[in-house]
Amino acid sequence: MTAEILTIPCRADNYAFLMRCSETGTVALFDAPEAAPILAALAKKGWNLDLVFLTHHHPDHVEGLAGIQAKHAPQIIGAKLDRHRLPPMDIEVVEGDTVSVGNLKGMVYDVSGHTINHVAFCFDGAMFTGDSLMALGCGRIFEGTMPMMWESLAKLASQPADTMVYSGHEYTEANGRFAITIEPDNRDLQARITDIAEKRSQGIATVPSLLALELATNPFLRAGTAERFGEIRAAKDRF
């Protein structure tokens, strides 16, 4: 995939992402937590915003949209089945649809669990997962069920292992503290926790993360069954 992707810290612990197709110059934003840092990143690069992809309706993923639309006129893309609680959209998508950012082609996946009708956008080498699959974790299940979320994570886990996971929050350090209670002898996890601590001490983002690393260390992907996943997710809720 020939693209430049920027990770933009927003709010207290959110991330938004800008992706620019190198061939066409088309620029897309994935989620809009806060307008100011996104507008600043666009201005610094001299980019015009063409598209906004929304993963789900929660305020900390859409609240920045109005401010962005005051400066740019992008097309808004999100889940057709969630139109009743997303901002007005130009393109409504369902699972299996193909989306484009210039010459870059992506696939839409329904990853319900955190919310119903949450979607992820999977491109060659990069997937934008919102609050479904996260670095060393997964989103809390507010609307769906444990089996539903397990099925959603399985869709994302089946992507190529060299895919980078662009998830919605800087929760990785806290996720690591929980993960080690599930797999205390996992040497890959031990090494990752050390690396995370070093990065955070320097203010370096831990997102995106490599899917292969998630498969080796993320307890929610390693659960094996929906039942075990539910046990681990419930334990995280209590942690």
C-alpha positions as CSV (number, residue, x, y, z in Angstrom):
1,M,0.0,0.0,0.0
2,T,1.5,3.3,-1.1
3,A,0.1,5.7,1.5
4,E,1.2,8.1,4.3
5,I,-0.6,7.6,7.5
6,L,-0.5,10.1,10.4
7,T,-1.5,9.2,14.0
8,I,-3.1,12.2,15.7
9,P,-3.6,12.4,19.4
10,C,-6.9,13.9,20.4
11,R,-8.7,14.6,23.6
12,A,-7.2,12.9,26.7
13,D,-6.5,9.5,25.1
14,N,-8.1,9.2,21.7
15,Y,-6.5,8.8,18.3
16,A,-7.6,9.9,14.8
17,F,-5.8,8.9,11.7
18,L,-5.1,10.7,8.4
19,M,-4.3,8.6,5.3
20,R,-3.1,10.0,2.0
21,C,-2.9,8.1,-1.2
22,S,0.5,8.7,-2.6
23,E,-0.7,8.4,-6.3
24,T,-3.7,10.6,-6.2
25,G,-3.2,12.8,-3.2
26,T,-6.6,11.8,-1.8
27,V,-6.8,12.3,2.0
28,A,-9.1,10.4,4.4
29,L,-9.7,10.8,8.1
30,F,-10.6,7.9,10.3
31,D,-12.8,9.1,13.2
32,A,-13.1,12.7,14.4
33,P,-12.7,12.9,18.1
34,E,-11.6,16.6,18.2
35,A,-11.3,19.1,15.4
36,A,-8.3,21.3,16.4
37,P,-5.5,18.7,16.3
38,I,-6.8,17.2,13.1
39,L,-7.1,20.6,11.4
40,A,-3.6,21.5,12.6
41,A,-2.2,18.3,11.1
42,L,-3.9,19.0,7.8
43,A,-2.6,22.5,7.7
44,K,0.9,21.5,8.6
45,K,0.9,19.0,5.7
46,G,-1.0,21.3,3.3
47,W,-3.6,18.7,2.7
48,N,-7.2,19.0,1.8
49,L,-9.5,16.6,3.5
50,D,-11.6,14.5,1.0
51,L,-13.2,11.7,3.1
52,V,-14.1,11.0,6.7
53,F,-14.7,7.4,7.8
54,L,-16.6,6.9,11.0
55,T,-16.3,3.6,12.9
56,H,-19.1,4.1,15.4
57,H,-21.4,6.7,16.9
58,H,-19.8,7.4,20.3
59,P,-19.2,11.1,20.9
60,D,-15.4,10.7,21.4
61,H,-15.2,9.5,17.8
62,V,-17.5,12.0,16.0
63,E,-17.6,15.2,18.1
64,G,-14.9,16.9,16.1
65,L,-16.7,16.5,12.8
66,A,-18.6,19.8,12.8
67,G,-15.4,21.8,13.4
68,I,-13.7,19.9,10.6
69,Q,-16.6,20.6,8.2
70,A,-16.3,24.3,9.0
71,K,-12.9,24.2,7.2
72,H,-13.2,21.3,4.8
73,A,-16.0,19.7,2.8
74,P,-15.3,15.9,2.9
75,Q,-17.6,13.1,2.1
76,I,-18.8,11.3,5.3
77,I,-18.8,7.5,5.3
78,G,-20.2,5.3,7.9
79,A,-22.5,2.3,8.7
80,K,-25.8,2.3,6.9
81,L,-27.4,0.5,9.8
82,D,-26.3,3.1,12.3
83,R,-27.6,6.1,10.3
84,H,-30.1,7.0,13.0
85,R,-27.2,8.0,15.4
86,L,-24.3,8.9,13.2
87,P,-23.8,12.4,11.7
88,P,-25.4,12.9,8.3
89,M,-23.5,10.7,5.8
90,D,-22.8,10.9,2.0
91,I,-21.9,7.2,1.7
92,E,-23.6,4.5,3.7
93,V,-21.8,1.1,3.9
94,V,-22.5,-2.4,5.1
95,E,-20.2,-5.4,5.7
96,G,-18.6,-6.6,2.5
97,D,-18.7,-3.2,0.8
98,T,-15.5,-1.8,-0.8
99,V,-14.3,1.7,0.0
100,S,-11.7,3.7,-1.8
101,V,-9.1,6.4,-0.8
102,G,-7.8,7.3,-4.2
103,N,-6.3,4.1,-5.5
104,L,-6.3,2.4,-2.1
105,K,-9.1,-0.1,-1.8
106,G,-10.5,-1.2,1.6
107,M,-13.1,-3.6,2.9
108,V,-15.9,-2.9,5.4
109,Y,-16.3,-5.3,8.3
110,D,-19.2,-5.3,10.8
111,V,-17.4,-5.6,14.1
112,S,-20.3,-5.2,16.5
113,G,-19.8,-5.7,20.2
114,H,-18.6,-2.5,21.7
115,T,-21.6,-1.0,19.9
116,I,-24.0,-2.5,17.5
117,N,-23.2,-1.7,13.9
118,H,-19.6,-0.7,14.7
119,V,-17.5,-1.1,11.6
120,A,-13.8,-1.4,10.7
121,F,-12.1,-0.5,7.5
122,C,-9.4,-2.9,6.4
123,F,-6.9,-1.8,3.7
124,D,-3.9,-3.6,2.4
125,G,-1.5,-3.2,5.3
126,A,-3.6,-1.1,7.5
127,M,-6.9,-1.6,9.3
128,F,-8.8,1.1,11.2
129,T,-10.6,-0.6,14.1
130,G,-12.0,2.1,16.3
131,D,-12.9,0.5,19.6
132,S,-13.2,-3.1,18.5
133,L,-9.7,-4.6,18.3
134,M,-7.3,-2.3,20.3
135,A,-3.6,-2.5,21.2
136,L,-3.3,-5.3,23.7
137,G,-7.1,-5.2,24.3
138,C,-10.6,-4.8,22.9
139,G,-13.4,-2.4,23.5
140,R,-15.7,-2.8,26.5
141,I,-19.0,-4.5,25.3
142,F,-21.7,-1.9,25.8
143,E,-24.3,-3.0,23.4
144,G,-23.4,-6.4,21.9
145,T,-22.7,-9.8,23.4
146,M,-19.6,-11.7,24.2
147,P,-20.0,-14.2,21.3
148,M,-20.7,-11.2,19.0
149,M,-17.5,-9.5,20.0
150,W,-15.5,-12.7,19.7
151,E,-16.8,-13.2,16.1
152,S,-15.9,-9.6,15.3
153,L,-12.4,-10.0,16.6
154,A,-12.0,-13.2,14.6
155,K,-12.7,-11.3,11.4
156,L,-9.9,-8.8,12.2
157,A,-7.5,-11.5,13.4
158,S,-7.9,-13.2,10.0
159,Q,-6.3,-10.3,8.2
160,P,-2.6,-10.6,7.1
161,A,-0.3,-10.7,10.0
162,D,1.8,-7.8,8.7
163,T,-1.3,-5.5,8.9
164,M,-0.9,-2.5,11.1
165,V,-3.8,-2.0,13.6
166,Y,-4.9,1.6,13.9
167,S,-7.1,1.6,17.0
168,G,-8.9,4.4,18.8
169,H,-7.3,4.9,22.1
170,E,-4.0,5.0,24.0
171,Y,-5.0,2.3,26.5
172,T,-2.0,0.0,25.8
173,E,-0.1,0.4,29.1
174,A,-3.2,-0.3,31.2
175,N,-4.1,-3.1,28.9
176,G,-0.7,-4.6,29.5
177,R,-1.2,-4.6,33.2
178,F,-4.2,-6.7,32.8
179,A,-2.9,-9.0,30.0
180,I,0.0,-10.1,32.1
181,T,-2.4,-11.5,34.7
182,I,-3.9,-13.8,32.1
183,E,-0.5,-14.9,30.6
184,P,2.2,-14.2,33.1
185,D,4.7,-16.6,31.4
186,N,4.2,-15.1,27.9
187,R,7.7,-13.9,27.0
188,D,6.5,-11.9,24.0
189,L,4.0,-10.1,26.3
190,Q,6.7,-9.5,28.9
191,A,8.9,-7.9,26.2
192,R,6.0,-5.9,24.8
193,I,5.1,-4.4,28.3
194,T,8.8,-3.3,28.7
195,D,8.7,-1.7,25.3
196,I,5.4,0.0,26.0
197,A,6.7,1.5,29.3
198,E,9.7,2.9,27.5
199,K,7.7,4.4,24.7
200,R,5.1,6.0,27.1
201,S,7.9,7.4,29.3
202,Q,9.0,9.3,26.1
203,G,5.5,10.3,25.1
204,I,5.6,8.0,22.1
205,A,2.3,6.5,20.8
206,T,1.8,2.8,21.1
207,V,-0.7,2.9,18.3
208,P,-0.6,1.6,15.6
209,S,0.4,-1.9,16.5
210,L,1.3,-4.9,14.3
211,L,-1.4,-7.6,14.0
212,A,1.3,-10.3,14.4
213,L,2.2,-8.8,17.8
214,E,-1.5,-8.7,18.8
215,L,-1.8,-12.3,17.9
216,A,1.2,-13.1,20.1
217,T,0.3,-11.0,23.1
218,N,-3.4,-9.8,23.1
219,P,-5.3,-12.0,25.5
220,F,-8.6,-11.3,23.8
221,L,-7.3,-12.7,20.5
222,R,-5.7,-15.6,22.2
223,A,-8.8,-16.8,24.1
224,G,-9.5,-19.7,21.8
225,T,-13.3,-19.9,22.3
226,A,-16.1,-17.4,22.8
227,E,-16.7,-18.7,26.3
228,R,-13.1,-18.1,27.3
229,F,-13.2,-14.7,25.7
230,G,-16.2,-13.8,27.7
231,E,-14.4,-14.9,30.9
232,I,-11.4,-12.7,30.1
233,R,-13.5,-9.7,29.0
234,A,-15.5,-10.0,32.3
235,A,-12.3,-10.1,34.3
236,K,-11.0,-7.0,32.5
237,D,-14.2,-5.2,33.4
238,R,-13.6,-5.9,37.0
239,F,-9.8,-5.2,36.9
